[in-house]
Amino acid sequence: MLPRPSGLVTFCTDFGADDPYVGIMKGALWRASTKVQVVDLCHAVPPQDVAAAAFHVWAAVGRFPA
C-alpha cells in the first residue's frame, strides 16, 4: 500500500529567478488546492541539464515526507 500524499510539492526547475514562471506555477497549484505546501528546492539548474536536476532531486530524497 502506498503512503497517503503529504500535500507537499517540491520544485526543481531551470527557470531562474528573473521571470514570473515560478510564481505562476505556485499560483496554479494553490488555485487547485489551498492545502498544498510548496518548497523551492532549486530554480537555478542549468537549462535542460537533466543530470544536474537529477542530482538536486537525489540530494533531497529522504529529507521530505513520503
GIGIRA-V774514 format. One record per residue. N is the residue number from 1. RES is the residue in one letter. PSI is psi in radians with two decimals (* if undefined). OMEGA is omega in degrees with one decimal (none if undefined). Layout:
n = (N;N)
res = (RES;RES)
psi = (PSI;PSI)
omega = (OMEGA;OMEGA)
This chain:
n = (1;2;3;4;5;6;7;8;9;10;11;12;13;14;15;16;17;18;19;20;21;22;23;24;25;26;27;28;29;30;31;32;33;34;35;36;37;38;39;40;41;42;43;44;45;46;47;48;49;50;51;52;53;54;55;56;57;58;59;60;61;62;63;64;65;66)
res = (M;L;P;R;P;S;G;L;V;T;F;C;T;D;F;G;A;D;D;P;Y;V;G;I;M;K;G;A;L;W;R;A;S;T;K;V;Q;V;V;D;L;C;H;A;V;P;P;Q;D;V;A;A;A;A;F;H;V;W;A;A;V;G;R;F;P;A)
psi = (2.35;2.60;2.71;2.50;2.41;-0.29;0.15;2.29;2.23;2.43;2.27;1.84;3.00;0.44;-0.56;-2.98;0.23;0.20;3.03;0.09;-0.65;-0.79;-0.66;-0.75;-0.74;-0.72;-0.72;-0.72;-0.85;-0.50;-0.65;-0.62;2.10;-0.14;-0.22;2.50;2.34;2.31;2.23;1.78;-0.87;2.42;0.31;0.45;2.36;2.50;2.17;0.40;1.55;-0.67;-0.73;-0.74;-0.74;-0.67;-0.79;-0.76;-0.77;-0.74;-0.43;-0.28;2.36;-0.12;0.02;2.82;2.72;*)
omega = (179.6;176.8;176.3;177.0;-177.1;-175.4;-179.1;177.5;175.5;178.4;172.1;-172.4;171.9;-175.9;-171.9;-176.7;-174.5;-179.5;-173.9;-169.1;177.5;178.6;178.4;178.5;178.1;178.1;178.9;177.8;-177.6;175.8;178.8;179.8;178.6;-179.2;-177.3;175.0;-176.9;176.2;176.5;179.7;179.9;174.4;-177.3;174.6;176.7;-175.3;175.6;179.5;-176.0;-179.4;178.2;177.6;178.9;177.6;180.0;179.8;177.8;-179.3;-177.4;-177.6;179.9;-179.9;179.0;175.9;179.1;none)
